[in-house]
Amino acid sequence: MIHVQEVVTRDGFQMEPSFIPTEEKIRLINELSVAGFSKIEVTSFVSPRHVPQLKDAKAVLNGIEKNPNVTYVVLVPNEKGAELALQSPVDELNLVMSASATHNRANVNRSHSESLDSFSRIISMARSANVLANGTVATAFGCPFEGEISSDGILRIVDSYLSMGMNSFTLADTTGMAYPTQVEAMVREVKRRFPEIPLTLHFHNTRGLGLSNILYAIEAGADRFDAALGGIGGCPFAPGASGNVCTEDVVHMLSNMGFTTSVDLDHILSLARELPKIIGHATPGQVAKAGKRLELHPSPF
């Protein structure tokens, strides 16, 4: 089983310049909740000044119809965000620190030690509320400011996350710098070191390698991947960042290759085809435009 985890209403929407109505976000999440995803990252309690698209985080989180088979996740950048998130019905907090010190400063205006100190306090808050905590290592496959990131550095960060009590972790290719053999080597080492801890891979398709990276990660033992409907999104604090791997393209590829996912491809294709109306522009996804591989057309003769 390959677990596909949807992030469109957080990572996908966060860079959209036109505000998407709260009721549209709630409607979309409700549709995604019955499409077979094991996990949905709903929103983020981040500063409305920095990410105005997500200023309605509380209303969205409190307005959705929760499916007991779905883990609903909220990204929180700091303790204030965690406090707000824990006042709403949330299943998991996602905490993010960049492997690159420069990007971490650009993204959250903190050093590594400051981020980790904050995470320790947030995890205590989450435990008290019986909420899970996931630790994301951003820029895990390269940084637009610092270049290559050492695997030893990644492993030290994951060690720190797990020692403070995080339940799972994510390696994120924040600006699409990963390439397949790099991904395979990293995943093999991480799975060897932490075989029992749930690992998610979060790829962007900035340089066209997103689907290839997923296949090489699966070969190395990974089985959990973030993706965004339509392939939209990106990081507002990293030069050149563009969209996530596209959910419907990922599910279409995996199903054709014989992998099992719990996601209803026809359902998410219908949602993906509605997405341009919601955000006001075309999306990068391919299968929603071209149709499924064996979606045949009438003969011209």
Protein Blocks (a to p, Z undefined) as FASTA:
>chain_A
ZZdddfklmmmmmmpmbdcdfklmmmmmmmmmmnopabdcfbdcddfklmmmlmmmmmmm
mmpccdfkbccddddfbfklmmmmmmpccfbdcddddfblklmmmmnopafklmmmmmmm
mmmmmmmnopacddddehklocfklopadfklmmmmmmmmmmnopabdcdddfkopacfk
lmmmmmmmmmmmmmmbccdddddfklopmmmmmmmmmmnopabdcddehhiacdfkbghi
acdddfklmmmmmmmnopacfbdfklmmmmmmmmmmmnopacfbfklmnopfklccddfZ
Z
